[in-house]
């Protein structure tokens, strides 16, 4: 970011790569902050879940989409097989996506 701001990057392609890195890392930082806040809320007993009827495939797709940059940057390939006839569930979609993202992240770290 400093190199871009200081005008040290003259090549457009290099500037795009820097921009992509900044964007991806900014997204990852945002997700980490959200996880810390959610953990703090859960620890304090203030976490409230907004349950709604949700399609499992949408939850899974959302979590996988949010992890695409980390998967790509780490050289991982995710194979996704979901039964087509899963029934809808009552869940807090954002909390479920975070849980699924944590599972994917842990698989990348410890798999």
Buried (B, 14 or more C-beta within 10 A) or exposed (E): EEEEEEEEBEEEEEEEEBEEEEEBEEBBEEBEEEBEEBEEEEEEEEBEEEEEEBEBBEBBBBBBEBBEBBBEEEEEEEEEEEEEEEEEBEBBBBBBBBBBBEEBBEEBEEE
